[in-house]
């Protein structure tokens, strides 16, 4: 079951994999009002709670997006 199924608009941004994390976060927030994008280094501890107003942007050591950013 998709907990965030009632969210309108995009729920993931596969086109941002391979781009700068800073740029990706900016694009996500500009395309989806009410969503905050958080940059997270790969391997960092993150909470397991699901929030429909959050997108985690996982980056590598060079600041490049490594996973598809998605709501949750």
N, C-alpha and C positions, 0 to 999 in steps of 0.2 A: 504494500500500500504506500502510495506517495503522500507523505504528510503535508507537503507543500502544493498539493494538486490545485488548490484554489488561488494560487498566485498567478496573476495575469502577466503576460509577456514572457520573455526569454527566461529559461531556467538554467541554461548552460551556455558556455562560450568556447567551443572546441577550436574555433579559428584563432584563439589567442595563445594556444600552446606554441612555444618557441619565441614569443615576444617578450619584451621587458615587463617585469612584474608591475612596475610603477605605471607604465602606459596601460597595461591590462586592467589594473584596478580603476584607473581613470575612465576608461571606456565602459567598463561594467556599470559604474555609478552613473555615468551620463546616459546610458541606454535604459537603465532600470531605476526609476525613481523609487525611493524608499528602501533601497538595498545598500548596505555598506560592504565594501570590499576590503578584506584584510589580507595583507601580504604575510605569508608564513614560510619560513625556510623549511625545505624538505627535511624530514626526520624530527621536526620539532613536536613536542607534546601539544596536543589540542584536546579540548573537551569533546565528549561524544554526544552532547546535546544537539538537537536539530533546531535551527532557527531559520525561518522563512524570510528573514530580512538580512541574512548574512551570506556572503560568498567568500570563501577562502581561496586565495591565489597562492598556490605552492610554487616556490622558486628554488632554483639550484644556487650553488655558490657564486654564480656569475649574475644572479638577478633575473634569470630567464624562467618563464613559466614552464613547468614540467608536467603538470596534470591539467585536465580539463577543469576550469573553474565552474562551479555549479552552486546553486542555491542550496542551503542546508547547513 
